[in-house]
Amino acid sequence: MSPAVAVNPVRNVARWSALVGGLAYGYIHHNTLTALEHNKAEQIKIDNRDRLIAQAKAEWVKMNTPSGGVVTDPESPNFDLEKVLVHLSETA
């Protein structure tokens, strides 16, 4: 076995600095990618929830729309009591 060769200290410092720098970069990059993936998953959940809410509202409107175009909501500006009474007398 040959005797140990003396390595320049500047070279050792450069090697260790590159190693530590690479580890720090990898750690930061990994955390960034994880955060982006988490945000994307949250946005998908929010979009899905909003789509389901819009679908439920559309179904509710469809179910609660009176036949014949008569508005039965007294709070509505298009409410006409006479039309409602005529409609109820015709259906009964």
PDB file of N, CA, C and O in Angstrom, chain B, residues numbered from 101:
ATOM      1  N   MET B 101       0.824  -1.159   0.000  1.00  0.00           N
ATOM      2  CA  MET B 101       0.000   0.000   0.000  1.00  0.00           C
ATOM      3  C   MET B 101       0.883   1.242   0.000  1.00  0.00           C
ATOM      4  O   MET B 101       1.863   1.325   0.741  1.00  0.00           O
ATOM      5  N   SER B 102       0.520   2.202  -0.842  1.00  0.00           N
ATOM      6  CA  SER B 102       1.350   3.404  -0.955  1.00  0.00           C
ATOM      7  C   SER B 102       0.971   4.405   0.135  1.00  0.00           C
ATOM      8  O   SER B 102      -0.135   4.364   0.673  1.00  0.00           O
ATOM      9  N   PRO B 103       1.883   5.280   0.444  1.00  0.00           N
ATOM     10  CA  PRO B 103       1.577   6.260   1.482  1.00  0.00           C
ATOM     11  C   PRO B 103       0.471   7.218   1.025  1.00  0.00           C
ATOM     12  O   PRO B 103       0.286   7.440  -0.172  1.00  0.00           O
ATOM     13  N   ALA B 104      -0.243   7.767   1.970  1.00  0.00           N
ATOM     14  CA  ALA B 104      -1.358   8.671   1.672  1.00  0.00           C
ATOM     15  C   ALA B 104      -0.830   9.917   0.978  1.00  0.00           C
ATOM     16  O   ALA B 104       0.191  10.493   1.354  1.00  0.00           O
ATOM     17  N   VAL B 105      -1.571  10.305  -0.049  1.00  0.00           N
ATOM     18  CA  VAL B 105      -1.169  11.475  -0.816  1.00  0.00           C
ATOM     19  C   VAL B 105      -1.835  12.695  -0.183  1.00  0.00           C
ATOM     20  O   VAL B 105      -3.027  12.670   0.121  1.00  0.00           O
ATOM     21  N   ALA B 106      -1.081  13.731   0.010  1.00  0.00           N
ATOM     22  CA  ALA B 106      -1.628  14.956   0.600  1.00  0.00           C
ATOM     23  C   ALA B 106      -2.498  15.646  -0.450  1.00  0.00           C
ATOM     24  O   ALA B 106      -2.059  15.879  -1.576  1.00  0.00           O
ATOM     25  N   VAL B 107      -3.743  15.971  -0.067  1.00  0.00           N
ATOM     26  CA  VAL B 107      -4.667  16.639  -0.971  1.00  0.00           C
ATOM     27  C   VAL B 107      -4.714  18.107  -0.577  1.00  0.00           C
ATOM     28  O   VAL B 107      -4.701  18.454   0.604  1.00  0.00           O
ATOM     29  N   ASN B 108      -4.767  18.934  -1.564  1.00  0.00           N
ATOM     30  CA  ASN B 108      -4.803  20.366  -1.352  1.00  0.00           C
ATOM     31  C   ASN B 108      -6.030  20.722  -0.483  1.00  0.00           C
ATOM     32  O   ASN B 108      -7.134  20.283  -0.804  1.00  0.00           O
ATOM     33  N   PRO B 109      -5.879  21.484   0.580  1.00  0.00           N
ATOM     34  CA  PRO B 109      -7.007  21.837   1.449  1.00  0.00           C
ATOM     35  C   PRO B 109      -8.085  22.637   0.711  1.00  0.00           C
ATOM     36  O   PRO B 109      -9.263  22.537   1.057  1.00  0.00           O
ATOM     37  N   VAL B 110      -7.718  23.403  -0.263  1.00  0.00           N
ATOM     38  CA  VAL B 110      -8.708  24.167  -1.028  1.00  0.00           C
ATOM     39  C   VAL B 110      -9.627  23.204  -1.773  1.00  0.00           C
ATOM     40  O   VAL B 110     -10.835  23.424  -1.862  1.00  0.00           O
ATOM     41  N   ARG B 111      -9.042  22.141  -2.302  1.00  0.00           N
ATOM     42  CA  ARG B 111      -9.837  21.147  -3.009  1.00  0.00           C
ATOM     43  C   ARG B 111     -10.808  20.449  -2.057  1.00  0.00           C
ATOM     44  O   ARG B 111     -11.958  20.204  -2.422  1.00  0.00           O
ATOM     45  N   ASN B 112     -10.364  20.128  -0.851  1.00  0.00           N
ATOM     46  CA  ASN B 112     -11.250  19.505   0.138  1.00  0.00           C
ATOM     47  C   ASN B 112     -12.391  20.448   0.514  1.00  0.00           C
ATOM     48  O   ASN B 112     -13.539  20.013   0.604  1.00  0.00           O
ATOM     49  N   VAL B 113     -12.105  21.692   0.728  1.00  0.00           N
ATOM     50  CA  VAL B 113     -13.137  22.674   1.077  1.00  0.00           C
ATOM     51  C   VAL B 113     -14.138  22.780  -0.073  1.00  0.00           C
ATOM     52  O   VAL B 113     -15.344  22.854   0.161  1.00  0.00           O
ATOM     53  N   ALA B 114     -13.650  22.788  -1.304  1.00  0.00           N
ATOM     54  CA  ALA B 114     -14.536  22.881  -2.468  1.00  0.00           C
ATOM     55  C   ALA B 114     -15.424  21.644  -2.556  1.00  0.00           C
ATOM     56  O   ALA B 114     -16.617  21.769  -2.830  1.00  0.00           O
ATOM     57  N   ARG B 115     -14.883  20.480  -2.334  1.00  0.00           N
ATOM     58  CA  ARG B 115     -15.670  19.246  -2.393  1.00  0.00           C
ATOM     59  C   ARG B 115     -16.765  19.240  -1.329  1.00  0.00           C
ATOM     60  O   ARG B 115     -17.926  18.958  -1.626  1.00  0.00           O
ATOM     61  N   TRP B 116     -16.390  19.551  -0.091  1.00  0.00           N
ATOM     62  CA  TRP B 116     -17.373  19.545   0.995  1.00  0.00           C
ATOM     63  C   TRP B 116     -18.421  20.643   0.803  1.00  0.00           C
ATOM     64  O   TRP B 116     -19.598  20.445   1.105  1.00  0.00           O
ATOM     65  N   SER B 117     -17.992  21.782   0.307  1.00  0.00           N
ATOM     66  CA  SER B 117     -18.942  22.867   0.054  1.00  0.00           C
ATOM     67  C   SER B 117     -19.943  22.461  -1.023  1.00  0.00           C
ATOM     68  O   SER B 117     -21.135  22.744  -0.902  1.00  0.00           O
ATOM     69  N   ALA B 118     -19.464  21.799  -2.078  1.00  0.00           N
ATOM     70  CA  ALA B 118     -20.359  21.339  -3.141  1.00  0.00           C
ATOM     71  C   ALA B 118     -21.342  20.296  -2.602  1.00  0.00           C
ATOM     72  O   ALA B 118     -22.520  20.305  -2.958  1.00  0.00           O
ATOM     73  N   LEU B 119     -20.854  19.404  -1.748  1.00  0.00           N
ATOM     74  CA  LEU B 119     -21.727  18.391  -1.165  1.00  0.00           C
ATOM     75  C   LEU B 119     -22.816  19.034  -0.303  1.00  0.00           C
ATOM     76  O   LEU B 119     -23.994  18.707  -0.447  1.00  0.00           O
ATOM     77  N   VAL B 120     -22.432  19.932   0.578  1.00  0.00           N
ATOM     78  CA  VAL B 120     -23.405  20.586   1.460  1.00  0.00           C
ATOM     79  C   VAL B 120     -24.373  21.439   0.635  1.00  0.00           C
ATOM     80  O   VAL B 120     -25.575  21.461   0.901  1.00  0.00           O
ATOM     81  N   GLY B 121     -23.840  22.134  -0.357  1.00  0.00           N
ATOM     82  CA  GLY B 121     -24.701  22.943  -1.225  1.00  0.00           C
ATOM     83  C   GLY B 121     -25.702  22.087  -1.983  1.00  0.00           C
ATOM     84  O   GLY B 121     -26.863  22.473  -2.115  1.00  0.00           O
ATOM     85  N   GLY B 122     -25.281  20.945  -2.479  1.00  0.00           N
ATOM     86  CA  GLY B 122     -26.177  20.035  -3.193  1.00  0.00           C
ATOM     87  C   GLY B 122     -27.255  19.471  -2.289  1.00  0.00           C
ATOM     88  O   GLY B 122     -28.410  19.340  -2.695  1.00  0.00           O
ATOM     89  N   LEU B 123     -26.883  19.139  -1.068  1.00  0.00           N
ATOM     90  CA  LEU B 123     -27.870  18.634  -0.112  1.00  0.00           C
ATOM     91  C   LEU B 123     -28.892  19.719   0.229  1.00  0.00           C
ATOM     92  O   LEU B 123     -30.089  19.441   0.299  1.00  0.00           O
ATOM     93  N   ALA B 124     -28.432  20.937   0.440  1.00  0.00           N
ATOM     94  CA  ALA B 124     -29.355  22.038   0.757  1.00  0.00           C
ATOM     95  C   ALA B 124     -30.276  22.307  -0.423  1.00  0.00           C
ATOM     96  O   ALA B 124     -31.479  22.493  -0.242  1.00  0.00           O
ATOM     97  N   TYR B 125     -29.716  22.328  -1.638  1.00  0.00           N
ATOM     98  CA  TYR B 125     -30.549  22.555  -2.824  1.00  0.00           C
ATOM     99  C   TYR B 125     -31.598  21.450  -2.966  1.00  0.00           C
ATOM    100  O   TYR B 125     -32.764  21.741  -3.236  1.00  0.00           O
ATOM    101  N   GLY B 126     -31.207  20.205  -2.789  1.00  0.00           N
ATOM    102  CA  GLY B 126     -32.142  19.091  -2.905  1.00  0.00           C
ATOM    103  C   GLY B 126     -33.258  19.172  -1.883  1.00  0.00           C
ATOM    104  O   GLY B 126     -34.415  18.897  -2.199  1.00  0.00           O
ATOM    105  N   TYR B 127     -32.918  19.550  -0.654  1.00  0.00           N
ATOM    106  CA  TYR B 127     -33.919  19.674   0.405  1.00  0.00           C
ATOM    107  C   TYR B 127     -34.919  20.787   0.065  1.00  0.00           C
ATOM    108  O   TYR B 127     -36.130  20.592   0.177  1.00  0.00           O
ATOM    109  N   ILE B 128     -34.413  21.942  -0.345  1.00  0.00           N
ATOM    110  CA  ILE B 128     -35.293  23.071  -0.683  1.00  0.00           C
ATOM    111  C   ILE B 128     -36.144  22.745  -1.902  1.00  0.00           C
ATOM    112  O   ILE B 128     -37.337  23.047  -1.918  1.00  0.00           O
ATOM    113  N   HIS B 129     -35.555  22.140  -2.914  1.00  0.00           N
ATOM    114  CA  HIS B 129     -36.287  21.797  -4.134  1.00  0.00           C
ATOM    115  C   HIS B 129     -37.391  20.776  -3.833  1.00  0.00           C
ATOM    116  O   HIS B 129     -38.503  20.886  -4.348  1.00  0.00           O
ATOM    117  N   HIS B 130     -37.079  19.800  -3.010  1.00  0.00           N
ATOM    118  CA  HIS B 130     -38.072  18.797  -2.628  1.00  0.00           C
ATOM    119  C   HIS B 130     -39.248  19.446  -1.898  1.00  0.00           C
ATOM    120  O   HIS B 130     -40.404  19.133  -2.181  1.00  0.00           O
ATOM    121  N   ASN B 131     -38.957  20.341  -0.969  1.00  0.00           N
ATOM    122  CA  ASN B 131     -40.026  21.027  -0.243  1.00  0.00           C
ATOM    123  C   ASN B 131     -40.871  21.883  -1.176  1.00  0.00           C
ATOM    124  O   ASN B 131     -42.089  21.955  -1.009  1.00  0.00           O
ATOM    125  N   THR B 132     -40.256  22.526  -2.142  1.00  0.00           N
ATOM    126  CA  THR B 132     -40.994  23.348  -3.104  1.00  0.00           C
ATOM    127  C   THR B 132     -41.931  22.484  -3.942  1.00  0.00           C
ATOM    128  O   THR B 132     -43.097  22.834  -4.127  1.00  0.00           O
ATOM    129  N   LEU B 133     -41.439  21.375  -4.441  1.00  0.00           N
ATOM    130  CA  LEU B 133     -42.273  20.486  -5.256  1.00  0.00           C
ATOM    131  C   LEU B 133     -43.411  19.896  -4.435  1.00  0.00           C
ATOM    132  O   LEU B 133     -44.528  19.757  -4.934  1.00  0.00           O
ATOM    133  N   THR B 134     -43.141  19.551  -3.194  1.00  0.00           N
ATOM    134  CA  THR B 134     -44.191  19.014  -2.329  1.00  0.00           C
ATOM    135  C   THR B 134     -45.272  20.053  -2.077  1.00  0.00           C
ATOM    136  O   THR B 134     -46.458  19.724  -2.095  1.00  0.00           O
ATOM    137  N   ALA B 135     -44.884  21.297  -1.844  1.00  0.00           N
ATOM    138  CA  ALA B 135     -45.859  22.364  -1.608  1.00  0.00           C
ATOM    139  C   ALA B 135     -46.694  22.616  -2.860  1.00  0.00           C
ATOM    140  O   ALA B 135     -47.905  22.814  -2.762  1.00  0.00           O
ATOM    141  N   LEU B 136     -46.066  22.612  -4.035  1.00  0.00           N
ATOM    142  CA  LEU B 136     -46.811  22.807  -5.282  1.00  0.00           C
ATOM    143  C   LEU B 136     -47.823  21.685  -5.495  1.00  0.00           C
ATOM    144  O   LEU B 136     -48.955  21.940  -5.904  1.00  0.00           O
ATOM    145  N   GLU B 137     -47.423  20.451  -5.223  1.00  0.00           N
ATOM    146  CA  GLU B 137     -48.324  19.313  -5.382  1.00  0.00           C
ATOM    147  C   GLU B 137     -49.487  19.405  -4.396  1.00  0.00           C
ATOM    148  O   GLU B 137     -50.629  19.100  -4.739  1.00  0.00           O
ATOM    149  N   HIS B 138     -49.185  19.826  -3.178  1.00  0.00           N
ATOM    150  CA  HIS B 138     -50.242  19.978  -2.164  1.00  0.00           C
ATOM    151  C   HIS B 138     -51.228  21.069  -2.584  1.00  0.00           C
ATOM    152  O   HIS B 138     -52.439  20.888  -2.456  1.00  0.00           O
ATOM    153  N   ASN B 139     -50.726  22.188  -3.079  1.00  0.00           N
ATOM    154  CA  ASN B 139     -51.603  23.272  -3.527  1.00  0.00           C
ATOM    155  C   ASN B 139     -52.464  22.838  -4.707  1.00  0.00           C
ATOM    156  O   ASN B 139     -53.636  23.206  -4.788  1.00  0.00           O
ATOM    157  N   LYS B 140     -51.896  22.066  -5.611  1.00  0.00           N
ATOM    158  CA  LYS B 140     -52.645  21.591  -6.765  1.00  0.00           C
ATOM    159  C   LYS B 140     -53.769  20.640  -6.320  1.00  0.00           C
ATOM    160  O   LYS B 140     -54.883  20.707  -6.839  1.00  0.00           O
ATOM    161  N   ALA B 141     -53.475  19.772  -5.371  1.00  0.00           N
ATOM    162  CA  ALA B 141     -54.495  18.853  -4.856  1.00  0.00           C
ATOM    163  C   ALA B 141     -55.608  19.627  -4.155  1.00  0.00           C
ATOM    164  O   ALA B 141     -56.784  19.294  -4.308  1.00  0.00           O
ATOM    165  N   GLU B 142     -55.250  20.651  -3.391  1.00  0.00           N
ATOM    166  CA  GLU B 142     -56.266  21.468  -2.719  1.00  0.00           C
ATOM    167  C   GLU B 142     -57.142  22.192  -3.740  1.00  0.00           C
ATOM    168  O   GLU B 142     -58.355  22.288  -3.556  1.00  0.00           O
ATOM    169  N   GLN B 143     -56.536  22.703  -4.815  1.00  0.00           N
ATOM    170  CA  GLN B 143     -57.308  23.409  -5.841  1.00  0.00           C
ATOM    171  C   GLN B 143     -58.265  22.454  -6.540  1.00  0.00           C
ATOM    172  O   GLN B 143     -59.389  22.837  -6.865  1.00  0.00           O
ATOM    173  N   ILE B 144     -57.844  21.230  -6.774  1.00  0.00           N
ATOM    174  CA  ILE B 144     -58.723  20.234  -7.390  1.00  0.00           C
ATOM    175  C   ILE B 144     -59.903  19.949  -6.473  1.00  0.00           C
ATOM    176  O   ILE B 144     -61.034  19.829  -6.942  1.00  0.00           O
ATOM    177  N   LYS B 145     -59.653  19.839  -5.164  1.00  0.00           N
ATOM    178  CA  LYS B 145     -60.740  19.597  -4.218  1.00  0.00           C
ATOM    179  C   LYS B 145     -61.713  20.778  -4.200  1.00  0.00           C
ATOM    180  O   LYS B 145     -62.927  20.580  -4.150  1.00  0.00           O
ATOM    181  N   ILE B 146     -61.185  22.005  -4.241  1.00  0.00           N
ATOM    182  CA  ILE B 146     -62.039  23.199  -4.225  1.00  0.00           C
ATOM    183  C   ILE B 146     -62.868  23.261  -5.497  1.00  0.00           C
ATOM    184  O   ILE B 146     -64.066  23.540  -5.444  1.00  0.00           O
ATOM    185  N   ASP B 147     -62.239  23.002  -6.648  1.00  0.00           N
ATOM    186  CA  ASP B 147     -62.974  23.021  -7.919  1.00  0.00           C
ATOM    187  C   ASP B 147     -64.073  21.966  -7.935  1.00  0.00           C
ATOM    188  O   ASP B 147     -65.177  22.226  -8.415  1.00  0.00           O
ATOM    189  N   ASN B 148     -63.781  20.787  -7.417  1.00  0.00           N
ATOM    190  CA  ASN B 148     -64.766  19.710  -7.371  1.00  0.00           C
ATOM    191  C   ASN B 148     -65.938  20.099  -6.467  1.00  0.00           C
ATOM    192  O   ASN B 148     -67.098  19.867  -6.810  1.00  0.00           O
ATOM    193  N   ARG B 149     -65.625  20.693  -5.307  1.00  0.00           N
ATOM    194  CA  ARG B 149     -66.678  21.125  -4.389  1.00  0.00           C
ATOM    195  C   ARG B 149     -67.557  22.205  -5.030  1.00  0.00           C
ATOM    196  O   ARG B 149     -68.781  22.166  -4.911  1.00  0.00           O
ATOM    197  N   ASP B 150     -66.925  23.168  -5.709  1.00  0.00           N
ATOM    198  CA  ASP B 150     -67.692  24.229  -6.367  1.00  0.00           C
ATOM    199  C   ASP B 150     -68.579  23.673  -7.477  1.00  0.00           C
ATOM    200  O   ASP B 150     -69.710  24.121  -7.664  1.00  0.00           O
ATOM    201  N   ARG B 151     -68.054  22.694  -8.208  1.00  0.00           N
ATOM    202  CA  ARG B 151     -68.844  22.076  -9.276  1.00  0.00           C
ATOM    203  C   ARG B 151     -70.047  21.342  -8.692  1.00  0.00           C
ATOM    204  O   ARG B 151     -71.149  21.428  -9.235  1.00  0.00           O
ATOM    205  N   LEU B 152     -69.845  20.623  -7.593  1.00  0.00           N
ATOM    206  CA  LEU B 152     -70.956  19.910  -6.956  1.00  0.00           C
ATOM    207  C   LEU B 152     -71.995  20.881  -6.395  1.00  0.00           C
ATOM    208  O   LEU B 152     -73.194  20.614  -6.473  1.00  0.00           O
ATOM    209  N   ILE B 153     -71.550  21.993  -5.837  1.00  0.00           N
ATOM    210  CA  ILE B 153     -72.486  22.987  -5.311  1.00  0.00           C
ATOM    211  C   ILE B 153     -73.309  23.585  -6.442  1.00  0.00           C
ATOM    212  O   ILE B 153     -74.524  23.740  -6.314  1.00  0.00           O
ATOM    213  N   ALA B 154     -72.652  23.923  -7.555  1.00  0.00           N
ATOM    214  CA  ALA B 154     -73.374  24.477  -8.701  1.00  0.00           C
ATOM    215  C   ALA B 154     -74.371  23.466  -9.253  1.00  0.00           C
ATOM    216  O   ALA B 154     -75.483  23.830  -9.635  1.00  0.00           O
ATOM    217  N   GLN B 155     -73.977  22.205  -9.295  1.00  0.00           N
ATOM    218  CA  GLN B 155     -74.875  21.157  -9.782  1.00  0.00           C
ATOM    219  C   GLN B 155     -76.071  21.001  -8.846  1.00  0.00           C
ATOM    220  O   GLN B 155     -77.204  20.844  -9.302  1.00  0.00           O
ATOM    221  N   ALA B 156     -75.820  21.045  -7.540  1.00  0.00           N
ATOM    222  CA  ALA B 156     -76.915  20.923  -6.573  1.00  0.00           C
ATOM    223  C   ALA B 156     -77.864  22.117  -6.673  1.00  0.00           C
ATOM    224  O   ALA B 156     -79.079  21.951  -6.567  1.00  0.00           O
ATOM    225  N   LYS B 157     -77.323  23.309  -6.873  1.00  0.00           N
ATOM    226  CA  LYS B 157     -78.177  24.492  -7.024  1.00  0.00           C
ATOM    227  C   LYS B 157     -79.042  24.374  -8.274  1.00  0.00           C
ATOM    228  O   LYS B 157     -80.220  24.729  -8.254  1.00  0.00           O
ATOM    229  N   ALA B 158     -78.458  23.876  -9.358  1.00  0.00           N
ATOM    230  CA  ALA B 158     -79.217  23.717 -10.598  1.00  0.00           C
ATOM    231  C   ALA B 158     -80.332  22.688 -10.411  1.00  0.00           C
ATOM    232  O   ALA B 158     -81.446  22.887 -10.895  1.00  0.00           O
ATOM    233  N   GLU B 159     -80.041  21.605  -9.720  1.00  0.00           N
ATOM    234  CA  GLU B 159     -81.064  20.596  -9.455  1.00  0.00           C
ATOM    235  C   GLU B 159     -82.169  21.156  -8.558  1.00  0.00           C
ATOM    236  O   GLU B 159     -83.348  20.867  -8.765  1.00  0.00           O
ATOM    237  N   TRP B 160     -81.784  21.958  -7.559  1.00  0.00           N
ATOM    238  CA  TRP B 160     -82.779  22.539  -6.678  1.00  0.00           C
ATOM    239  C   TRP B 160     -83.702  23.477  -7.439  1.00  0.00           C
ATOM    240  O   TRP B 160     -84.917  23.465  -7.237  1.00  0.00           O
ATOM    241  N   VAL B 161     -83.117  24.294  -8.319  1.00  0.00           N
ATOM    242  CA  VAL B 161     -83.928  25.200  -9.122  1.00  0.00           C
ATOM    243  C   VAL B 161     -84.854  24.407 -10.025  1.00  0.00           C
ATOM    244  O   VAL B 161     -86.021  24.764 -10.193  1.00  0.00           O
ATOM    245  N   LYS B 162     -84.337  23.329 -10.611  1.00  0.00           N
ATOM    246  CA  LYS B 162     -85.159  22.505 -11.495  1.00  0.00           C
ATOM    247  C   LYS B 162     -86.312  21.860 -10.727  1.00  0.00           C
ATOM    248  O   LYS B 162     -87.432  21.785 -11.233  1.00  0.00           O
ATOM    249  N   MET B 163     -86.043  21.399  -9.518  1.00  0.00           N
ATOM    250  CA  MET B 163     -87.080  20.744  -8.730  1.00  0.00           C
ATOM    251  C   MET B 163     -88.107  21.746  -8.204  1.00  0.00           C
ATOM    252  O   MET B 163     -89.282  21.406  -8.068  1.00  0.00           O
ATOM    253  N   ASN B 164     -87.689  22.956  -7.912  1.00  0.00           N
ATOM    254  CA  ASN B 164     -88.580  23.928  -7.287  1.00  0.00           C
ATOM    255  C   ASN B 164     -89.164  24.937  -8.274  1.00  0.00           C
ATOM    256  O   ASN B 164     -89.840  25.877  -7.858  1.00  0.00           O
ATOM    257  N   THR B 165     -88.921  24.763  -9.555  1.00  0.00           N
ATOM    258  CA  THR B 165     -89.535  25.632 -10.541  1.00  0.00           C
ATOM    259  C   THR B 165     -90.964  25.158 -10.771  1.00  0.00           C
ATOM    260  O   THR B 165     -91.183  24.004 -11.138  1.00  0.00           O
ATOM    261  N   PRO B 166     -91.923  26.026 -10.562  1.00  0.00           N
ATOM    262  CA  PRO B 166     -93.316  25.607 -10.725  1.00  0.00           C
ATOM    263  C   PRO B 166     -93.641  25.398 -12.195  1.00  0.00           C
ATOM    264  O   PRO B 166     -93.093  26.068 -13.071  1.00  0.00           O
ATOM    265  N   SER B 167     -94.545  24.456 -12.450  1.00  0.00           N
ATOM    266  CA  SER B 167     -94.954  24.203 -13.821  1.00  0.00           C
ATOM    267  C   SER B 167     -95.900  25.312 -14.258  1.00  0.00           C
ATOM    268  O   SER B 167     -96.615  25.875 -13.429  1.00  0.00           O
ATOM    269  N   GLY B 168     -95.916  25.627 -15.524  1.00  0.00           N
ATOM    270  CA  GLY B 168     -96.793  26.658 -16.044  1.00  0.00           C
ATOM    271  C   GLY B 168     -96.217  28.048 -15.891  1.00  0.00           C
ATOM    272  O   GLY B 168     -96.881  29.014 -16.268  1.00  0.00           O
ATOM    273  N   GLY B 169     -95.038  28.199 -15.366  1.00  0.00           N
ATOM    274  CA  GLY B 169     -94.400  29.494 -15.250  1.00  0.00           C
ATOM    275  C   GLY B 169     -94.975  30.372 -14.149  1.00  0.00           C
ATOM    276  O   GLY B 169     -94.760  31.584 -14.170  1.00  0.00           O
ATOM    277  N   VAL B 170     -95.686  29.814 -13.203  1.00  0.00           N
ATOM    278  CA  VAL B 170     -96.266  30.603 -12.113  1.00  0.00           C
ATOM    279  C   VAL B 170     -95.230  30.719 -11.001  1.00  0.00           C
ATOM    280  O   VAL B 170     -94.678  29.720 -10.540  1.00  0.00           O
ATOM    281  N   VAL B 171     -94.976  31.951 -10.581  1.00  0.00           N
ATOM    282  CA  VAL B 171     -94.019  32.200  -9.509  1.00  0.00           C
ATOM    283  C   VAL B 171     -94.766  32.118  -8.187  1.00  0.00           C
ATOM    284  O   VAL B 171     -95.705  32.878  -7.950  1.00  0.00           O
ATOM    285  N   THR B 172     -94.345  31.186  -7.320  1.00  0.00           N
ATOM    286  CA  THR B 172     -95.037  30.978  -6.050  1.00  0.00           C
ATOM    287  C   THR B 172     -94.293  31.586  -4.869  1.00  0.00           C
ATOM    288  O   THR B 172     -94.773  31.508  -3.739  1.00  0.00           O
ATOM    289  N   ASP B 173     -93.143  32.183  -5.104  1.00  0.00           N
ATOM    290  CA  ASP B 173     -92.360  32.798  -4.039  1.00  0.00           C
ATOM    291  C   ASP B 173     -92.860  34.218  -3.790  1.00  0.00           C
ATOM    292  O   ASP B 173     -92.715  35.072  -4.665  1.00  0.00           O
ATOM    293  N   PRO B 174     -93.445  34.497  -2.627  1.00  0.00           N
ATOM    294  CA  PRO B 174     -93.979  35.842  -2.382  1.00  0.00           C
ATOM    295  C   PRO B 174     -92.896  36.910  -2.281  1.00  0.00           C
ATOM    296  O   PRO B 174     -93.208  38.096  -2.394  1.00  0.00           O
ATOM    297  N   GLU B 175     -91.653  36.540  -2.076  1.00  0.00           N
ATOM    298  CA  GLU B 175     -90.562  37.509  -2.003  1.00  0.00           C
ATOM    299  C   GLU B 175     -90.066  37.912  -3.387  1.00  0.00           C
ATOM    300  O   GLU B 175     -89.348  38.904  -3.519  1.00  0.00           O
ATOM    301  N   SER B 176     -90.433  37.166  -4.406  1.00  0.00           N
ATOM    302  CA  SER B 176     -89.974  37.437  -5.768  1.00  0.00           C
ATOM    303  C   SER B 176     -90.687  38.674  -6.321  1.00  0.00           C
ATOM    304  O   SER B 176     -91.871  38.879  -6.054  1.00  0.00           O
ATOM    305  N   PRO B 177     -89.961  39.507  -7.099  1.00  0.00           N
ATOM    306  CA  PRO B 177     -90.617  40.674  -7.690  1.00  0.00           C
ATOM    307  C   PRO B 177     -91.623  40.291  -8.778  1.00  0.00           C
ATOM    308  O   PRO B 177     -92.457  41.118  -9.148  1.00  0.00           O
ATOM    309  N   ASN B 178     -91.571  39.092  -9.289  1.00  0.00           N
ATOM    310  CA  ASN B 178     -92.498  38.632 -10.330  1.00  0.00           C
ATOM    311  C   ASN B 178     -93.711  37.906  -9.748  1.00  0.00           C
ATOM    312  O   ASN B 178     -94.500  37.325 -10.494  1.00  0.00           O
ATOM    313  N   PHE B 179     -93.864  37.933  -8.438  1.00  0.00           N
ATOM    314  CA  PHE B 179     -94.968  37.228  -7.783  1.00  0.00           C
ATOM    315  C   PHE B 179     -96.301  37.912  -8.100  1.00  0.00           C
ATOM    316  O   PHE B 179     -96.440  39.128  -7.969  1.00  0.00           O
ATOM    317  N   ASP B 180     -97.277  37.098  -8.521  1.00  0.00           N
ATOM    318  CA  ASP B 180     -98.621  37.607  -8.796  1.00  0.00           C
ATOM    319  C   ASP B 180     -99.609  36.673  -8.104  1.00  0.00           C
ATOM    320  O   ASP B 180     -99.760  35.518  -8.500  1.00  0.00           O
ATOM    321  N   LEU B 181    -100.281  37.178  -7.067  1.00  0.00           N
ATOM    322  CA  LEU B 181    -101.179  36.364  -6.265  1.00  0.00           C
ATOM    323  C   LEU B 181    -102.336  35.825  -7.094  1.00  0.00           C
ATOM    324  O   LEU B 181    -102.764  34.688  -6.899  1.00  0.00           O
ATOM    325  N   GLU B 182    -102.837  36.626  -8.010  1.00  0.00           N
ATOM    326  CA  GLU B 182    -103.967  36.188  -8.840  1.00  0.00           C
ATOM    327  C   GLU B 182    -103.579  34.984  -9.697  1.00  0.00           C
ATOM    328  O   GLU B 182    -104.353  34.035  -9.824  1.00  0.00           O
ATOM    329  N   LYS B 183    -102.377  35.023 -10.285  1.00  0.00           N
ATOM    330  CA  LYS B 183    -101.917  33.897 -11.110  1.00  0.00           C
ATOM    331  C   LYS B 183    -101.738  32.645 -10.263  1.00  0.00           C
ATOM    332  O   LYS B 183    -102.057  31.544 -10.713  1.00  0.00           O
ATOM    333  N   VAL B 184    -101.239  32.798  -9.059  1.00  0.00           N
ATOM    334  CA  VAL B 184    -101.035  31.663  -8.178  1.00  0.00           C
ATOM    335  C   VAL B 184    -102.379  31.036  -7.807  1.00  0.00           C
ATOM    336  O   VAL B 184    -102.515  29.813  -7.821  1.00  0.00           O
ATOM    337  N   LEU B 185    -103.359  31.855  -7.479  1.00  0.00           N
ATOM    338  CA  LEU B 185    -104.683  31.336  -7.108  1.00  0.00           C
ATOM    339  C   LEU B 185    -105.355  30.650  -8.279  1.00  0.00           C
ATOM    340  O   LEU B 185    -105.980  29.605  -8.100  1.00  0.00           O
ATOM    341  N   VAL B 186    -105.243  31.218  -9.489  1.00  0.00           N
ATOM    342  CA  VAL B 186    -105.807  30.576 -10.671  1.00  0.00           C
ATOM    343  C   VAL B 186    -105.117  29.243 -10.918  1.00  0.00           C
ATOM    344  O   VAL B 186    -105.775  28.250 -11.228  1.00  0.00           O
ATOM    345  N   HIS B 187    -103.796  29.216 -10.781  1.00  0.00           N
ATOM    346  CA  HIS B 187    -103.050  27.983 -11.010  1.00  0.00           C
ATOM    347  C   HIS B 187    -103.444  26.908  -9.981  1.00  0.00           C
ATOM    348  O   HIS B 187    -103.611  25.740 -10.331  1.00  0.00           O
ATOM    349  N   LEU B 188    -103.588  27.314  -8.719  1.00  0.00           N
ATOM    350  CA  LEU B 188    -103.970  26.338  -7.694  1.00  0.00           C
ATOM    351  C   LEU B 188    -105.400  25.829  -7.911  1.00  0.00           C
ATOM    352  O   LEU B 188    -105.686  24.659  -7.655  1.00  0.00           O
ATOM    353  N   SER B 189    -106.283  26.689  -8.373  1.00  0.00           N
ATOM    354  CA  SER B 189    -107.674  26.235  -8.618  1.00  0.00           C
ATOM    355  C   SER B 189    -107.725  25.291  -9.823  1.00  0.00           C
ATOM    356  O   SER B 189    -108.549  24.377  -9.853  1.00  0.00           O
ATOM    357  N   GLU B 190    -106.859  25.501 -10.810  1.00  0.00           N
ATOM    358  CA  GLU B 190    -106.847  24.624 -11.986  1.00  0.00           C
ATOM    359  C   GLU B 190    -106.264  23.266 -11.648  1.00  0.00           C
ATOM    360  O   GLU B 190    -106.733  22.251 -12.164  1.00  0.00           O
ATOM    361  N   THR B 191    -105.250  23.224 -10.793  1.00  0.00           N
ATOM    362  CA  THR B 191    -104.591  21.946 -10.470  1.00  0.00           C
ATOM    363  C   THR B 191    -105.378  21.160  -9.425  1.00  0.00           C
ATOM    364  O   THR B 191    -105.209  19.945  -9.319  1.00  0.00           O
ATOM    365  N   ALA B 192    -106.221  21.817  -8.662  1.00  0.00           N
ATOM    366  CA  ALA B 192    -106.937  21.120  -7.592  1.00  0.00           C
ATOM    367  C   ALA B 192    -108.213  20.478  -8.080  1.00  0.00           C
ATOM    368  O   ALA B 192    -108.928  19.854  -7.297  1.00  0.00           O
TER     369      ALA B 192
END
